[in-house]
Amino acid sequence: MFSYFYVINICVIIVFICLFFITRKTNKRWSKINDYLGKVTTTVDSIRYGNLSTKIEKIEHPTYQNVTDSINRMVETLNDREKMIIEYQAELMRQNKLLESVINSLSDGILIINENFDILRATPKILKWFGVKGKDIVGKNVFEFIQPVKDENFEISALNNIEIFIKHTPTNNFIISSQALSSLEKKRFVLIIKDITTEKEIETLKEDFVATLTHDLKVPIVAASNMIDLFLANKFGEISDKQKFALDNMKTSNNSLLELVQILLETYKLKEQGIKLLKESVNLNWFINEIVNEMQPIANDSKITINFEAGKNNLSIDADPTQLRRVIKNLISNAIDHSNTKKPIDVKIGKIQNFTTISIIDYGQGISETEIKMIFNKYYSAAKKLRKVGTGLGLYLSQQIAEAHGGEIIVTSEENVRTEFCVKIPG
């Protein structure tokens, strides 16, 4: 019995001794785990605060080493990404500075506004013209600084070369255009303001020069024309047939020169005052016949006949006879100049819906599709191809006169076959 209790005591003592050693070994292991977790925590905190050079030291334990390697690889990857981001940021900064430098060096002023017309950003040119320093302009309403020159629809989203007045720079002339930034969630607009003071001065000088020159030219031309008429009327004695032939040619050339000067003057007046029409009832049969008879001597020099058949219907329209005569004469003159054959020129009257039409048709060299798009442009002239005098203003002025009547001139042409200029006038 005694020995039984003795054995039990020995066994209990042995168990406690084993538990002691097991507990001690377990405490050491937990101590190592705590140390490792402390290192991991320190490393993660360093990464969180931007220190990507921190790494966990190698531990001679297979389980811990795998975790260590994974964390260290993650740190290296983050470090590489950070370097790439820094390089991208540096490149973006360089590109931004370059773009800003280019924009700031432009002669035009640029500003960005929101849908409430508040200024978000502006270039140095704008600051100078508006008389504002630095960021003081941000948040200001654009209409505190500008106003339209004319009373017209000043819709920001549809501005296109509209003249404006800048209050701080009243002596200069400006135009403004806009472009919506549709790619942004919020509405933004880019406004481009251009100083056109120099261009305006040059344009004014040019127009004044043209007006003065043509006016001064008209006086001696008219005087010469009157003198030729006196010679032809035998006011200074009888003239021979040869002299009459020479004087007739001089008179024709003089009339062409006078018409050219008159077109220049009318074009100048058109821009300054617009076309003022003095309408009256015009009988087209009589009106066109009179113009054809006037132009036939000029066509005879090119051995061309002008055909006109009076319409059966006695058509009449409300038009300015002086201005309409200028259009028809110009179109017939062009037909004569650009006809490289001896085929006749046809003049016809007709009706298209609510319009009366006057068509001038020639069968000469024709007009290409490219030229048709340009012939009514100011100063465009195809006359130089035939080495003839021409400014290109005649067709431009003719179209403006037709439009002032509420009509237009339509051109159809087939090269080396026929060309038709159709004048459409309401009525």
RAJOMO-V691562 format. One line per field, one symbol per residue. phi: phi as a letter, one per 30 degrees, with the letter a starting at -180 (. if undefined). Layout:
phi->???
This chain:
phi->.dddddddddddddddddeedddddddddddddddddddddddddddecjdccdbdddbdaeddddddddddddddddddddddddddddddddddddddddddddddcbbcbcdciddcaadeededddibchddddjdddddcbaddcdbdcdedbdbhddbccddbddccbbbbbbdcddcdcdbbcccccdceddddddddddddddddddddddddddddddddddddidcjdcddddddddddddddddddddddddddddddeddbiccccdadcddeddddddddddeeddddchccccbcddddddbbdaddddddddddddddddddcccbcddcccbcabbhcbccbccbbbcdibddddedcdcddidbcdddchcdacidededddddddddjbacccbabeibabbccccbek
